[in-house]
Amino acid sequence: MTESKGLLDGVRVLDLTRILAGPYCTMLLGDLGAEVIKVEQPGKGDDTRQWGPPYTQSGLSAYFISANRNKRSLTLNLRSEAGRQILRQLITQSDVLAENFKTGTLQKMGLGYEELKKLRPDIIYCTITGFGYSGPLKDRPGYDFISQAMGGMMSITGEVEGEPIRVGVAIVDLLAGIHASNAIMAALFARERQKTGQRIDISLLDSQIATLSYVASNYLISGQPPKRYGNAHPNIVPYQAFKAKDGYFAFAAGNDLQWSRFCKEIGREEWTQDQRFASNPQRAAHREALIALLDELFAAQPIAHWLAVCERATVPAAPILGVDQALAHEQVAARGMLTQATLADGETIQMLGSPLQIPTQPAQVRLPPPLLGQHSEDVLAELLGKGEDEIAALKFENII
């Protein structure tokens, strides 16, 4: 792996998170050059270490790999006073602490924001929880699936007459992680000017509600509760999946000009003159009639034919690819969205690359996902000056 300083070089993050939202947040910071120390429970570690198969030859789960590159693993028993004291010592030399324990867990250990900022006044302390640190549900545990259910996502996902469906990836966890990393980077920027730390409170439900975006806005303006449209768009028509002669493809006439160009390309200019279909508001009002016409049209030719037609008309369209096909696409390769890493045992694995494309100072994979406790001795020696005998005693006492 190539070594160069990232934009966050010199920033040290204590990562007390596990599962997905928190680890994804800290991985993004690591991609940008931050030093991330992943603090894990001795003998167990992040829950996702056991979330398999599949596993690598050395026993790392694919799930764990997805959110834990660019980190060093330090095992630390925070249930012991000795373990908590080591964390306090690390705080004095760190810039960020990120955690996603149940609300109030660290406060009960004497490791809350008010306590830790006495040790490091400019610490940036980020919590990621299901419902945040305020409100009637603040003490409940939260999961991606629960947030999708409570936050409205499932009510608008799925076929029109079908059951509510969750998104096929833990989208709320990932979005909460992104929001947390954005907030941390804003806090780091502000600290350079104000010389103060910040307390950041990110919740899965907040992230889900924010993601409703224009769907929520539609409701707030119209007063009409949103409904499921399957693959169709609530505001733009036609903008959905259609079945061609040999399968489905995505078609997106996002404005009247694109619609007009498509109609001209297929020799159906009369559709642009039809008062039911001339403008997007009219097409949305007469959605069923137009979709019936397009269903008949698209069923007559294979996907490749319609993709060529859309390219000539400069109308966005795409085949609906499987994950294997998407990862093999030449555009994905050209953007560096697949990369390799060599694990501690020498095994080479493929991983997703970073979407943070910064050509002037690129994000990069500097460290592979770590084995549990792989860097405990190094971290304690480098940062706290602990010798071999002291580290051996900590191991014997199950502190690390």
Stockholm file with secondary structure:
# STOCKHOLM 1.0

chainA/1-400         MTESKGLLDGVRVLDLTRILAGPYCTMLLGDLGAEVIKVEQPGKGDDTRQWGPPYTQSGLSAYFISANRNKRSLTLNLRSEAGRQILRQLITQSDVLAENFKTGTLQKMGLGYEELKKLRPDIIYCTITGFGYSGPLKDRPGYDFISQAMGGMMSITGEVEGEPIRVGVAIVDLLAGIHASNAIMAALFARERQKTGQRIDISLLDSQIATLSYVASNYLISGQPPKRYGNAHPNIVPYQAFKAKDGYFAFAAGNDLQWSRFCKEIGREEWTQDQRFASNPQRAAHREALIALLDELFAAQPIAHWLAVCERATVPAAPILGVDQALAHEQVAARGMLTQATLADGETIQMLGSPLQIPTQPAQVRLPPPLLGQHSEDVLAELLGKGEDEIAALKFENII
#=GR chainA/1-400 SS CCCCCCTTTTCEEEEECCTTHHHHHHHHHHHTTCEEEEEECTTTCSGGGGSCSCBCTTSCBHHHHTTCCSCEEEECCTTSHHHHHHHHHHHTTCSEEEECSSTTHHHHTTCSHHHHHHHCTTCEEEEEESSCSSSTTTTSCCCHHHHHHHTSTGGGSSCTTSCCCCCSSCHHHHHHHHHHHHHHHHHHHHHHHHCCCEEEEEEHHHHHHHHTHHHHHHHHHHCCCCCCCTTSCSSSSSEEEEEETTEEEEEECCSHHHHHHHHHHTTCTHHHHSTTTSSHHHHHHTHHHHHHHHHHHHTTSCHHHHHHHHHHHTCCEEECCCHHHHHTCHHHHHTTCEEEEECTTSCEEEEECCSCCCTTSCCCCCSCCCCTTTTHHHHHHHHHCCCHHHHHHHHHTTCC
#=GC SS_cons         CCCCCCTTTTCEEEEECCTTHHHHHHHHHHHTTCEEEEEECTTTCSGGGGSCSCBCTTSCBHHHHTTCCSCEEEECCTTSHHHHHHHHHHHTTCSEEEECSSTTHHHHTTCSHHHHHHHCTTCEEEEEESSCSSSTTTTSCCCHHHHHHHTSTGGGSSCTTSCCCCCSSCHHHHHHHHHHHHHHHHHHHHHHHHCCCEEEEEEHHHHHHHHTHHHHHHHHHHCCCCCCCTTSCSSSSSEEEEEETTEEEEEECCSHHHHHHHHHHTTCTHHHHSTTTSSHHHHHHTHHHHHHHHHHHHTTSCHHHHHHHHHHHTCCEEECCCHHHHHTCHHHHHTTCEEEEECTTSCEEEEECCSCCCTTSCCCCCSCCCCTTTTHHHHHHHHHCCCHHHHHHHHHTTCC
//
